[in-house]
Amino acid sequence: MLEYIDWPVLRYFLLGSIVGVVIAGRVFVALPVEVLRAILGLFVLYSVWTPKLRPSNIPLPGFLGVGAVTSFASLFVGGTGPLVSAFLSPEHLGRKKLVATHAICMTVQHGLKGVIFGFLGFQFLPWLPALAAMILGGFLGTLAGRHILHRLPEKLFTQLFRAVLTVLGLRLLLLAFTG
């Protein structure tokens, strides 16, 4: 789906992501994972359901901050896909551009995270079979998702997108409170 990527958004997101992972790689965060999950969960719900912060209102240079903050957080809480999604507007981008842009942003973010973990001494070799299985599963899921995406009406996609983000935000909160 390369033709659907919003390249200007990606450029700002990439620059911010580099800053975020470098800072996170050098900082020891004393916050428990549960606190970070609660913050992320509340933010996702806030961004989806309140009119004050709508993704379509974020100026393009704002994605520098989005990349920095979400990439910083990703080193401590793992998957920040729902958080990044909260900044991408289905109304503004449309379903294909949103999905393609989100996918490349997450690829960049996880790739940078892998580089930083390598510099911090993480041993990837014992995890190669699991990594290969995850990459294959992600690829197959992407093929299936693209097939569905092309058949999904824009309005239904927007409704499902908000519903999924809501569920993921609530899940983060549940994990925060249950450990």
N, C-alpha and C positions, 0 to 999 in steps of 0.2 A: 504493500500500500504506500510505497514511496511517493507516488504522485499526489497523495493527499496530505503529506506532512506540512505543517505550518512552519517553514524554515526560520522565519524571524523569531518566533516564539522559542524554537529549539536553540538558536544561537544565544539568546539571553539566558535561557535555562541552563545551558551547558556552562557558560561562564560562571554563573552563580553556583552551580553544582561543584565545580572545581574548587571554588573558594570554600564552600560548605564542608566538603570532605577533607580538605587540607586542615581546616580549623578543627573539625571533629577528631581527626587523627592525632592532633596534638593536645587535645583537651581531655582531661578526666572529668566526666560528668558524675556528680554525686547523686543526682536525682534517681530514685528507683524507677525501674522500667514501668511499673504500674502508674506512676505519676505522669510520665511521658505519654503513655497510652491514653490516660484520661484527658490530657490536654489535647492530643490529636483527635480523639473521638469527639470531644466537645466542639473543637474547631470545625471538623467535617460537618457535623450537624448544624452548626451556626451558619456556615457558608452555604449550605444547601437550602436552609429554610428561612433565612432572614433576608430582607431586601437591602440591608445596609451594605453588605459586601457581596456583590454579584461578580462572578468571574468575568462577565462581559464588560465590567467597569474598570478592569485592571489595565493600565497602560502597558504597552509592550515592554518598556524597560523594567516594569514591575516583576517580570519573569526572572530577572537577575536575582531578586530577593527570594522569589519562589524556589528557584534552583538551590540557592545557598541554604535556606532554612530547611527545606525538605531533605536535601542531601545530608546536612548536618544531622538531622533527626534520624535518618535512615541507618546510620551507623549504630544507633543505640536501640532502636525499636524494630528494626528489620524492614518490613514492607511498608512503604509510605505511598503506595499506589492510590488509596482512597484520598489521601491528603493532596497529592498532586492533581487528582481528578477534580477536587473541589475548586481548583483554580481555572479549569478549562470549561468553557461554556458551550453546551450543546446548541443553545440558541444562536450563539455567535459563530461557531465553527461549523456546525452541522455534524452529523453522526460520523461520517467517514473521516473527515479531517480531525475530529476530536479523537477518535480511536487511534488513528495513525500517529498523531502528534503525541498522545499519551504513551503509546508503545515505544516510540523512539526516546522520549524523555526518560522512561523507566529503564530502557536499555542502557542509556548513557549513565544514569544514576547508579545502577547496579554494577556496571562495568568499572566506574570510578571507585565504587566501594570495594570491589575486588582488588583493584590496584592498591588502595590504601591498606587493606587487610594484609596484602602481600608484603608491603613495606613494614607493617607492624609485626611480621613474623608468622602469620597464619600458614599452616601447612595444608595446601590444597590436595596434594597427592592422595591421601587416604579417602578423600571425598570425591574423587573423579567419577566413580560409577554413579553416585547419587547426583552429582552435577550434570552428567550426561543424560541421565533419566529425566531430570527436571527440564533441561533444555529441549529434549525431544518432546516431552509432554507439553511444554509451552508452545513449541512449533505446531504440533498437531492441534492444540487448542486454538491457536491463531488461525489456522486454516478453517476449522469449523466455525469459529466466530466470524471470520470474514464472509463466509457463505451466508450465515444468518444476517449479518449486518446489511448486505446488499439487498435483502428481501424485506427488511424492517422499515416501516414508515417512519418518517422523521419525528412526528408527534409522539408515537409510541416509544421510540428510542429515548426521547427526552424524559418521558414519564418513568420508564424503566431505569434510566440512568440515575435519576433522583432517588428512586426506591432502593436501588442497590447501594448507593452511597449512604443512605439512611441506615440500612441494615449493617453496613460495615462500620459506620460511626458508632452505632449502638453496641456492636460486637466489641469494639475497642474499649468502650466504657465498661462492658460486662467483664472483660479480661482485666481491666484495671482494678475493679472492685473484688474480683474473685481470685486474683493472683494467677 
